[in-house]
Amino acid sequence: MSPPAGADAGAPIPAVGGAAAARSPAPPVARSRAFELVIELVEEQIAAGALHVGDRLPAERVLATMLGVGRAAVREAMRVLEAHGVVRAGVGVGPDGGTILTSMPSEALTQMLRLHIALANFPMADVIEARVMLERWSARLAAQQGTQADIDRLGAAVEAMENARFDRATFNDIDTHFHVTIAEAGRNRLVADLTTAIRDSMRAPILTAFRVNTTWEELVEELILQHRVVCQAIAAGEGMRAADAVEHHIRFAFDALGWGRTGNA
C-alpha cells in the first residue's frame, strides 16, 4: 500500500494486501463507529497474514484517508489495540517510532479476565471448571515435557511455601508462581497463556479468601501437601497422576475457601 500524497514518505509502511489494498478513500462514516473500521482493518490484515508481529502500521494520516475517518478515530483505535496487547506505540520516526504490532497474550488476557472476574461476569464455579480443564492438561504436559530446571523450580516453590506459611500474601504469590510454572513447563504456549491468565486473575480473590479463613494453619498445611504431591507426580513423569492431583487440589481449595457455599458458585 502506498501512502497518499502528503504522507510521510520516510515512514516504513508494510505492504498491505487483500481487501484493504483495493479500498479507495472512503466517504466519511459515523463517528460512533469510525474507530471500529480501523480495528477491523488491522484484524483483517493480521488474519490474512499481511501483518505480523514487528510490522509497523501505516501512518495515522494514511489510515484516516484510506478509511474516510478522522485521525481522532485512528488514535482511538490504536488505544484500544494497545490495551488489548496487539500494538505498541513508539515515539519518533526511527526504528522504535510509529505503531508496531506486538504480542503480549498473557498480559492482555490476564488484564481482561481480572476485570471481568472482578465484575462477576464469570461465576466462580465456571472459573474453577476452566482451571480444572486447563491445569489438568498443563500438568500432563509438564510431566511429559518438563525439564529438570522446571522440576527444580517447582520444588523450590513448594519449599518457599513452607517458609511463607504464616504470611498469607507471600504464600499466595508463591502459589500463583507454582501453577504458572507448571503451565510453562508444558511447552504449549496457548495452554500456558490461558492457564497463566486465569490463575493470575484469581490472585486477588484467593488472597481475600485466605485472609478471612479461620482455620488457616490447618488449611495451609493441606495446601502445601497437595502442591508437593503435584510436584512429585510431575517429577516422576506420571502425567495422569499429576493431572488428578492438580484437579483434586483445585476442587479442594474451591470448597475450603467457601466459594462453593456462596453466590459465586
N, C-alpha and C positions, 0 to 999 in steps of 0.2 A: 504494500500500500504506500503510495507516495503522498507526501504532505501537500496540502493545497498551497497556493501562492501565499506568501507571507508567513508560512510556518517556519519554525526554527530548523534551518537546513542542517545545522551541525548536530542536532539531536539524533542519536541512533534509534531508529524506528524499526521494529520487527516486521518481516513480511507477513501480512495477514491475508489468508486466502478464504475460500468458501463464500458463503452468502454475504459476509460483511464486505468483502472486497468488491462485490458487484453493486453495493449500495452507492447511490449518488447522494449528495447532500439532501437531507430530508426536510420537509416543511416543519415548522415549529410544532412541538407536541405539548400536551397539557403538562403544566409544571408539576402537578401532583405525582405523575409517574415518569417524568423525564429521566430521573436518575436510574430508574429500573431498566431503561433501554441500554444504558451504558453497562450495567451489571450483566444484562443478557448478552451483550456483545462479547464481553470478556469470557463469560461461561461458554458461549458458543465456540469461541476460538480455542479455549482450553480443551473442550470435548472433541473438537476436530483435530487436535494435535498441532494446531498452528502456533500456539503459545505454550511455552514450557517454563519451568522454574528457572529463574535467572534472566528471562527475557524482559526487556524494557517495554512498557506500554507506550502507545503513541502519545504525543504531547497533548496536553489539555485542549488546546485550540483545535487540534486535528480531530479529536473525538467529538468535540462540540459541533464542528462544522459538518462532519460526516453524518451525524445523527440528528442534526437540527435541534439541538438542545443548547441551553445556556451553559457557560463554563461553571456556573454555580452547581448545576446538576452533575457535571463531571466530578467536581470536587466532593459532592455529597456521596456519589457512588464510590469514589476512592476511599472515603472514610469508612463506608460500610464494608468494603472488601478488606480494608486493613484490619478492622475489628474482627473479621472472620478469619484472619490469618492468611489471606490469599495474596496480598500485596504488601510491599514496604515502600514508604515514601522517603526518597532521599533528598538531599539538598544540593543545589547547584546543577552544573551540566557535565561534570566529569564522570568517571567510572561509577561513582556512588550516587550520582544525581538521577532525578526522574523517579518514576514509579515503576518498581520492579516486581515481577512475580516471585513469590516466595512460597515456602511450605512450612507451616507450623501446625500440623494437625492435632497434636496432643494439646498444645496450649489453647488453641481455638476451641476444641471440643470440651476441654476442661472448663473454660470460661462459660460457655453456653450452658453446659449441664449444671454447673454450680448455680447459675442464676435460676434455671428452671426448677431445680430441686428446691431451692430456697423459696420459690413461689408456689411450691407444692403442685407443680404441673405434672409431676410423676409421683404416683403413690409409692410410699417406701417399699411396699411388698413387690411392686413391679421392678424397682431398682435392685432389690435383692435377687429376684429371679434372673435379671440380666447379669448381675455379678456372678451368680452360680454358673450360668451357661458359659460366660467368657472365662472365668477363672478356672473352671474345670479344664477347659481346653488349654489355657495357659500352663497349668500345672503339668498336664500330659506332655505338652511340647517342651517344657523346661526339663522334664525327666529324660526326654529323648535328645534334646539339642543343647542343654546347658553345659557349660564348660566348668572346669574346676574353679576358675575365678568366680563364676556365678554362684557356685555352691558355697565357696568361701564367704561371699558377700551375704548370702542367706544365713549362714551360720553366725557370722558376726552380728547380723541384725537380731537374731534370737538372743545372743549374749547381751547385746545392748538393751534389749527389753528387760532382761533380768536386772540390769543395773538401774533401769529407769522405772522400776515397778511402783515407786512412790511419787513419781512425777507424771501425772496423767497426760499433760500436754506433750511432753517429750515422748512418752510411751506411744501416744497416738501418731506422732511424726514418724517414729521408727516402724510402727505397724504399717503405715502407708508405704514407707520405703520398702518394706519386706514384700508387699503384694506387687508393687511396681517392678521390683527386681525379678520376681517370678515371671511377670509378663514379658520383660525384656529378655530374659533367658530363653524364651521360647523361639526367638528369632523370626517371629511372624509380625511384621510391622503393624498391620491393620489390627490384629488381635491385641497387640501390645498397646497401641494408641487408644483403642476403645476401653480396654481394661484400665489403663492409666487414667483416662479421663473420668471414668465412673468412680474409681477409688479416690482420686484426688477431690472430686466433687463431694465425696462423703466425709471428708476430713472434719469439717465443722460440725455436722450433725453427730458424728461419732464422739467428738470431744465433748459436746454438750451432754450427751448421754453418759459418758464416762464421769463427768463432774457431778451429776446428780445421782449416780449409782450409790446405793447404801451398803453394798456388800463387795466393795472394791477389792479387798485383799483376797477374797475367795475367787472373784472373777478374774483378776489379773493372773493369778496362779494357773487357772484353767486356760486362759488365752495363751500364755507362754508355752504351756504344754502342747496345745494344739498347733502353734506355729512350729514347734520343734518336730512334731510328728510329720508335718508337711515337708519340712526341710529334709528330714531323714529319708522320706519316700523319694523325693526328687534326687537326692544324693545317691540313692540305691538304683536309680534308673527305673523305678516302678511307677509307670505313668498312671495306671488305674488307681493304685493305692494313693498316689498323690492327689489325683482328682477327687476321690472320695473323701480324703482328709480335708481338702480345702472346702468342699461343699459342706461337710459337717461343721467346720469352723464358722463359715458364713451364716449358716442357719442357726447355730448355737448363739452367735452374737446377736442376731436379729431378735431372738426370743429373750436373751438375757438382758438386752438393753431396753426392753419394753416396747419395741415397735410393733410387735405382734398383738399388743393389748391396747393400742391407741388408734385414733382415727387415721393414722398413716398407713395402717395395714391394708 
